């Protein structure tokens, strides 16, 4: 997507596969959990190419289930319906095992038709939001995690598999169960790893601080629709993905954005009604479209981008800003929706430790993040937090970098090489205290 006349270098930085396909082929099998107790799932086969000569019937379809714990076995196809280029049917998994953060059990489904076959991996789990809480399989979640960019000084945005593994190992050590993929659809290899390790993911479309000019641009509008559908279809079967987001810090306080905000949220629900819809906003008290959200996601930087520029150590702002957000949501009829703090943090230069705990010191960042994490963990009306950010990453190359030392966003709890700052132990201590 082109943005504000910034030149774009086109190319590939994730893997590509070429497949020779038959005249009619299976594009994907989309799998949704219907009932955990009975192990009932529904499957939608999406066909591409030419329409089949005859509608698919039960004898033309074989379905096999397997996992690491069980050998492959055939399942009976129930309630099969053929709808043009889609085939719908149900399956029941006896003695089924749910997917959750502690036991991320995964199944494999192998589907064979007379013209093609497909294999999909999935997990059995159901999401609900109820009275400010996010529920996974009926159990309340507290989301503890980070915003994470695909970034490394050696690899740029094309991270090798080993780096993806290390990043998640670090997050696991921190006590995290949640990752916000900022601010674009995630590498499918990364989501595979999140499935295996029991992480929960906030995945969002490409977009950052989009303006009314962007919203009025027809190319931006159509590209946003297309990438939203592609994101959902690519990631549909990942049990780790629990919410879809869009337009990070877009101008959702401007009426000019209503059409596109409404349209993208509508597309997300058309494509997938089983997950939550949200967008991260940074002007909550003026936001016009919160009714579109299942979860309220707020970006805020109290204690860093302070309202009192002369304050020496304004950590008291954290409670003030959070209290203000909760009060506003209650007054505007949005208070019963789950609230997550989708960005919050402070910058620190790796290696600078200051006895007076000044801004940009590791000491000040550690104090701020510990204060934030304690508030989130203690406050039962906050569903979770995605701290900004996992590791330092390169930022502006223009004169804007004057406000960002090294031309980096230095708010990482780790530096760009994944070396931990003082805040690492502070966050780890709070996130792990319930264990």
C-alpha positions as CSV (number, residue, x, y, z in Angstrom):
1,X,0.0,0.0,0.0
2,X,1.4,3.4,-1.0
3,X,1.3,6.0,1.8
4,X,1.8,9.8,1.6
5,X,3.9,9.7,-1.6
6,X,6.7,7.8,0.2
7,X,8.7,5.8,-2.5
8,X,8.3,2.1,-2.0
9,X,10.9,-0.5,-3.0
10,X,9.0,-3.5,-4.2
11,X,10.2,-7.0,-3.7
12,X,9.7,-10.2,-1.6
13,X,11.0,-10.7,1.9
14,X,9.0,-13.7,2.9
15,X,9.0,-17.2,1.3
16,X,7.0,-17.9,-1.9
17,X,5.9,-21.3,-3.2
18,X,4.6,-22.1,-6.7
19,X,2.0,-24.9,-7.1
20,X,0.8,-26.6,-10.2
21,X,-3.0,-26.9,-9.7
22,X,-5.7,-29.0,-11.4
23,X,-8.6,-27.4,-13.3
24,X,-10.5,-27.2,-10.0
25,X,-8.6,-27.0,-6.8
26,X,-9.0,-26.5,-3.1
27,X,-7.7,-23.0,-2.1
28,X,-8.2,-23.4,1.7
29,X,-10.2,-25.3,4.3
30,X,-11.5,-22.9,6.9
31,X,-12.1,-24.6,10.3
32,X,-14.3,-23.1,13.1
33,X,-14.9,-24.7,16.5
34,X,-18.7,-24.9,17.2
35,X,-18.8,-26.8,20.5
36,X,-15.9,-27.8,22.7
37,X,-17.8,-30.4,24.8
38,X,-18.9,-32.5,21.8
39,X,-15.8,-31.7,19.6
40,X,-18.0,-30.3,16.9
41,X,-16.3,-28.3,14.2
42,X,-17.5,-26.8,10.9
43,X,-15.4,-26.8,7.8
44,X,-15.7,-24.6,4.7
45,X,-13.8,-25.7,1.6
46,X,-13.1,-22.8,-0.7
47,X,-12.7,-23.9,-4.3
48,X,-10.9,-22.1,-7.1
49,X,-10.5,-22.5,-10.8
50,X,-13.4,-24.0,-12.9
51,X,-16.6,-25.0,-11.2
52,X,-16.8,-28.8,-10.6
53,X,-18.7,-30.8,-13.2
54,X,-20.9,-32.1,-10.5
55,X,-21.7,-31.1,-6.9
56,X,-19.5,-32.8,-4.3
57,X,-21.3,-35.5,-2.4
58,X,-20.2,-37.5,0.6
59,X,-18.7,-40.4,-1.3
60,X,-16.4,-37.9,-3.1
61,X,-15.0,-36.7,0.1
62,X,-12.6,-38.3,2.7
63,X,-11.5,-36.5,5.8
64,X,-8.7,-37.7,8.1
65,X,-7.7,-36.3,11.6
66,X,-4.3,-36.6,13.3
67,X,-2.2,-34.9,16.0
68,X,1.1,-35.5,17.7
69,X,-0.7,-37.7,20.3
70,X,-3.1,-39.7,18.0
71,X,-2.6,-41.6,14.8
72,X,-4.5,-40.5,11.7
73,X,-8.1,-41.7,11.7
74,X,-11.0,-41.1,9.3
75,X,-13.9,-38.9,10.4
76,X,-17.5,-39.1,9.2
77,X,-18.7,-36.1,7.2
78,X,-21.9,-34.6,8.5
79,X,-24.5,-32.2,7.0
80,X,-22.6,-31.7,3.7
81,X,-23.7,-28.8,1.5
82,X,-22.4,-27.7,-1.9
83,X,-22.7,-24.0,-2.5
84,X,-21.2,-23.0,-5.9
85,X,-17.4,-22.7,-5.2
86,X,-17.8,-23.6,-1.5
87,X,-18.4,-26.9,0.2
88,X,-19.6,-26.8,3.8
89,X,-19.7,-29.7,6.3
90,X,-19.4,-30.6,10.0
91,X,-17.2,-33.0,11.8
92,X,-17.2,-34.4,15.3
93,X,-13.9,-35.2,17.2
94,X,-14.4,-37.8,19.9
95,X,-12.5,-37.3,23.1
96,X,-11.3,-33.9,21.8
97,X,-8.6,-31.8,23.5
98,X,-8.9,-28.0,23.6
99,X,-6.2,-25.6,22.6
100,X,-5.2,-23.1,25.3
101,X,-2.1,-21.2,26.5
102,X,-1.0,-23.9,28.9
103,X,-1.7,-26.9,26.6
104,X,-1.6,-25.6,23.0
105,X,-2.9,-28.9,21.5
106,X,-3.0,-28.9,17.7
107,X,-4.9,-31.1,15.2
108,X,-4.2,-31.8,11.5
109,X,-7.1,-32.2,9.1
110,X,-6.4,-33.9,5.7
111,X,-9.2,-33.5,3.2
112,X,-9.3,-35.5,-0.1
113,X,-11.7,-34.9,-3.0
114,X,-11.8,-36.4,-6.4
115,X,-9.8,-33.5,-7.9
116,X,-7.5,-32.2,-5.1
117,X,-6.5,-32.5,-1.4
118,X,-5.5,-30.1,1.3
119,X,-4.0,-30.3,4.8
120,X,-4.8,-27.7,7.5
121,X,-3.6,-27.4,11.1
122,X,-6.0,-26.0,13.8
123,X,-6.8,-25.9,17.4
124,X,-10.2,-26.3,19.3
125,X,-11.0,-23.1,21.1
126,X,-13.8,-20.7,21.6
127,X,-13.6,-16.9,22.4
128,X,-16.1,-14.8,24.3
129,X,-16.1,-11.3,25.7
130,X,-18.3,-10.8,28.8
131,X,-18.5,-8.0,31.3
132,X,-15.1,-6.5,30.6
133,X,-13.4,-9.9,30.4
134,X,-11.9,-11.9,27.5
135,X,-12.7,-15.6,27.9
136,X,-10.8,-18.5,26.3
137,X,-12.8,-21.7,26.5
138,X,-14.9,-20.1,29.3
139,X,-11.9,-19.1,31.4
140,X,-10.9,-15.4,32.0
141,X,-7.7,-14.2,30.3
142,X,-5.2,-11.6,31.4
143,X,-3.3,-10.6,28.3
144,X,0.4,-10.0,29.3
145,X,2.6,-9.1,26.4
146,X,4.3,-6.8,24.0
147,X,4.0,-5.0,20.6
148,X,6.5,-6.6,18.3
149,X,8.0,-5.4,15.0
150,X,9.7,-7.7,12.5
151,X,13.0,-6.0,12.8
152,X,16.7,-6.8,13.3
153,X,19.8,-4.8,12.4
154,X,21.3,-7.8,10.5
155,X,18.1,-9.1,8.8
156,X,15.9,-6.1,8.4
157,X,12.2,-7.2,8.2
158,X,13.2,-10.7,6.8
159,X,13.8,-12.6,10.0
160,X,15.2,-16.1,9.8
161,X,13.3,-18.9,11.6
162,X,15.8,-19.1,14.4
163,X,15.3,-15.4,15.3
164,X,11.5,-16.0,15.4
165,X,12.1,-18.8,17.8
166,X,14.4,-16.8,20.0
167,X,12.0,-13.9,20.2
168,X,9.2,-16.1,21.5
169,X,11.5,-17.8,23.9
170,X,12.4,-14.4,25.3
171,X,8.7,-13.5,25.6
172,X,8.0,-16.8,27.3
173,X,10.7,-16.1,29.8
174,X,9.2,-12.6,30.5
175,X,6.0,-14.3,31.5
176,X,4.1,-13.2,28.4
177,X,1.1,-14.9,26.8
178,X,0.3,-12.1,24.3
179,X,1.8,-10.5,21.2
180,X,0.5,-7.6,19.2
181,X,1.9,-7.7,15.7
182,X,2.6,-4.1,14.9
183,X,1.4,-2.9,12.4
184,X,0.9,-5.3,9.6
185,X,-0.1,-9.0,8.9
186,X,2.3,-11.4,10.5
187,X,4.7,-13.9,9.1
188,X,2.8,-17.3,8.9
189,X,5.9,-19.0,10.4
190,X,5.7,-16.7,13.4
191,X,2.0,-17.6,13.8
192,X,2.8,-21.3,13.5
193,X,5.2,-20.9,16.4
194,X,2.6,-19.0,18.4
195,X,0.2,-21.8,17.8
196,X,2.7,-24.3,19.1
197,X,3.8,-22.3,22.1
198,X,0.4,-21.1,23.3
199,X,0.7,-17.4,22.6
200,X,-2.3,-15.2,21.9
201,X,-2.0,-12.7,19.0
202,X,-3.5,-9.4,18.0
203,X,-3.0,-9.3,14.2
204,X,-3.7,-6.1,12.3
205,X,-3.7,-4.8,8.7
206,X,-1.0,-2.5,7.4
207,X,-1.7,1.1,8.5
208,X,-0.3,3.7,10.8
209,X,-1.6,7.2,11.6
210,X,-3.7,7.3,8.5
211,X,-5.3,10.7,7.7
212,X,-8.6,11.8,6.2
213,X,-6.6,12.3,2.9
214,X,-5.8,8.6,3.0
215,X,-9.4,7.7,3.7
216,X,-10.6,9.8,0.8
217,X,-8.2,8.1,-1.6
218,X,-9.9,5.4,-3.6
219,X,-6.8,3.3,-4.0
220,X,-6.2,3.3,-0.3
221,X,-9.8,2.3,0.3
222,X,-9.8,-0.6,-2.1
223,X,-6.3,-1.7,-1.0
224,X,-7.5,-1.7,2.6
225,X,-10.4,-3.9,1.8
226,X,-8.3,-6.4,-0.2
227,X,-5.5,-6.7,2.4
228,X,-8.1,-7.1,5.2
229,X,-9.6,-10.1,3.5
230,X,-6.2,-11.6,2.7
231,X,-5.1,-11.2,6.3
232,X,-8.1,-13.1,7.6
233,X,-8.0,-15.8,5.0
234,X,-4.3,-16.4,5.5
235,X,-4.5,-16.6,9.3
236,X,-8.0,-18.1,9.8
237,X,-6.9,-21.4,11.1
238,X,-4.3,-20.1,13.6
239,X,-5.8,-20.7,17.1
240,X,-3.3,-18.2,18.4
241,X,-4.9,-15.2,16.6
242,X,-7.7,-14.0,18.9
243,X,-8.4,-10.5,17.5
244,X,-8.3,-8.6,14.2
245,X,-7.2,-4.9,14.2
246,X,-6.8,-2.1,11.6
247,X,-5.6,1.5,11.2
248,X,-3.3,1.8,14.2
249,X,-3.6,5.4,15.5
250,X,-5.7,6.4,12.5
251,X,-7.8,9.6,12.9
252,X,-10.8,7.9,14.3
253,X,-11.8,11.1,16.0
254,X,-12.6,12.6,12.5
255,X,-16.0,12.0,10.9
256,X,-14.2,11.6,7.5
257,X,-13.1,8.2,8.6
258,X,-16.6,6.7,9.3
259,X,-17.1,5.0,6.0
260,X,-13.8,3.2,5.8
261,X,-13.8,2.3,9.6
262,X,-17.3,0.9,9.2
263,X,-16.4,-0.9,6.0
264,X,-13.3,-2.6,7.3
265,X,-14.9,-3.7,10.5
266,X,-17.8,-5.1,8.4
267,X,-15.4,-7.1,6.3
268,X,-13.7,-8.6,9.3
269,X,-17.0,-9.8,10.6
270,X,-18.0,-11.1,7.2
271,X,-14.8,-13.1,6.9
272,X,-14.7,-14.3,10.5
273,X,-17.4,-14.0,13.1
274,X,-15.4,-16.1,15.7
275,X,-12.8,-13.5,16.7
276,X,-12.8,-10.0,18.2
277,X,-12.6,-6.8,16.1
278,X,-10.7,-3.8,17.4
279,X,-8.4,-0.9,16.4
280,X,-5.8,0.8,18.5
281,X,-6.6,4.5,19.0
282,X,-4.5,7.3,20.6
283,X,-7.2,9.9,21.2
284,X,-9.8,7.9,23.1
285,X,-11.7,10.9,24.6
286,X,-12.6,12.1,21.1
287,X,-13.0,8.8,19.3
288,X,-16.2,8.5,17.2
289,X,-16.3,4.8,16.2
290,X,-15.9,2.8,19.4
291,X,-19.2,1.1,18.8
292,X,-17.5,-0.8,16.0
293,X,-15.1,-2.5,18.5
294,X,-15.6,-5.7,20.5
295,X,-12.5,-4.8,22.5
296,X,-11.4,-1.2,23.3
297,X,-7.6,-0.8,22.5
298,X,-6.0,2.3,23.7
299,X,-2.5,3.6,23.0
300,X,-1.2,5.9,25.7
301,X,2.1,7.2,27.0
302,X,1.7,8.7,30.4
303,X,4.9,9.5,32.1
304,X,6.7,9.7,28.8
305,X,4.8,12.1,26.5
306,X,3.8,13.9,29.6
307,X,1.1,16.6,29.9
308,X,3.4,18.4,32.3
309,X,6.6,19.0,30.4
310,X,8.4,20.3,33.5
311,X,7.6,17.2,35.6
312,X,10.8,15.4,36.7
313,X,9.4,11.9,37.1
314,X,5.7,11.9,36.2
315,X,4.9,8.3,36.9
316,X,1.7,9.4,38.8
317,X,0.2,10.1,35.4
318,X,-0.2,6.4,34.7
319,X,-3.0,5.9,37.2
320,X,-4.5,9.3,36.2
321,X,-4.6,8.4,32.5
322,X,-6.0,4.9,33.0
323,X,-8.6,6.1,35.4
324,X,-9.6,8.8,32.9
325,X,-10.0,6.3,30.1
326,X,-12.1,3.9,32.2
327,X,-14.4,6.8,33.4
328,X,-14.9,8.0,29.8
329,X,-15.8,4.5,28.6
330,X,-18.3,4.1,31.4
331,X,-19.9,7.5,30.6
332,X,-20.2,6.7,26.8
333,X,-21.8,3.3,27.2
334,X,-18.6,1.4,26.2
335,X,-17.6,0.5,29.8
336,X,-18.7,-3.2,29.6
337,X,-16.3,-4.0,26.8
338,X,-12.9,-5.5,27.6
339,X,-10.2,-2.8,27.7
340,X,-6.6,-3.4,26.7
341,X,-3.8,-0.9,26.8
342,X,-2.4,-1.6,23.3
343,X,0.7,0.6,23.6
344,X,2.4,2.1,26.6
345,X,6.1,2.6,27.4
346,X,9.2,4.8,27.7
347,X,12.5,5.1,25.9
348,X,15.8,4.0,27.2
349,X,19.3,3.9,25.7
350,X,20.9,0.5,26.2
351,X,23.7,0.7,28.8
352,X,22.8,4.1,30.2
353,X,22.1,3.8,33.9
354,X,21.5,7.0,35.7
355,X,21.6,7.5,39.5
356,X,19.0,10.3,39.2
357,X,16.8,8.1,36.9
358,X,16.5,10.7,34.2
359,X,14.5,10.2,31.0
360,X,16.2,7.9,28.5
361,X,17.9,6.0,31.3
362,X,17.3,2.2,31.8
363,X,16.4,3.1,35.4
364,X,13.4,5.4,34.5
365,X,12.1,2.9,31.9
366,X,12.2,0.1,34.4
367,X,10.3,2.1,37.0
368,X,7.7,3.2,34.4
369,X,7.1,-0.3,33.0
370,X,6.9,-1.9,36.5
371,X,4.3,0.7,37.5
372,X,2.3,0.0,34.4
373,X,2.4,-3.8,34.8
374,X,1.4,-3.6,38.4
375,X,-1.6,-1.5,37.5
376,X,-2.7,-3.9,34.8
377,X,-2.2,-7.0,37.0
378,X,-4.0,-5.5,40.0
379,X,-6.9,-4.0,38.0
380,X,-9.5,-6.7,37.2
381,X,-11.3,-4.3,34.8
382,X,-8.2,-4.2,32.5
383,X,-8.1,-7.2,30.2
384,X,-4.5,-6.8,29.3
385,X,-1.5,-4.8,28.0
386,X,0.8,-4.9,25.0
387,X,3.9,-2.9,26.2
388,X,5.6,-0.8,23.6
389,X,7.8,-2.4,22.6
390,X,9.6,-5.8,22.5
391,X,12.9,-4.5,21.1
392,X,14.4,-1.3,19.8
393,X,14.0,-0.7,16.0
394,X,15.2,1.7,13.4
395,X,12.9,4.7,13.1
396,X,13.0,8.0,11.2
397,X,15.7,8.8,8.7
398,X,14.5,12.4,8.4
399,X,15.0,15.4,10.7
400,X,12.3,13.9,12.9
401,X,15.1,11.7,14.2
402,X,16.3,14.6,16.3
403,X,13.7,13.5,18.9
404,X,14.8,9.8,18.6
405,X,18.4,9.1,19.6
406,X,20.3,6.9,17.1
407,X,17.4,7.3,14.7
408,X,15.8,4.4,16.6
409,X,12.6,3.9,18.5
410,X,14.4,3.1,21.8
411,X,11.3,2.0,23.8
412,X,12.3,-1.7,23.6
413,X,12.7,-3.7,26.8
414,X,15.5,-5.2,24.8
415,X,17.8,-3.5,22.4
416,X,17.8,-4.3,18.7
417,X,20.2,-7.2,19.2
418,X,17.9,-8.6,21.9
419,X,20.1,-7.6,24.8
420,X,17.9,-6.9,27.9
421,X,17.7,-3.6,29.6
422,X,16.9,-3.1,33.3
423,X,13.2,-3.1,32.5
424,X,13.4,-6.8,31.5
425,X,13.7,-8.1,35.1
426,X,11.0,-5.6,36.3
427,X,8.5,-6.8,33.8
428,X,9.4,-10.4,34.3
429,X,8.9,-10.1,38.1
430,X,5.4,-8.6,37.7
431,X,4.2,-10.8,34.9
432,X,5.3,-14.0,36.6
433,X,4.1,-13.1,40.1
434,X,0.8,-15.1,39.7
435,X,3.0,-18.2,39.1
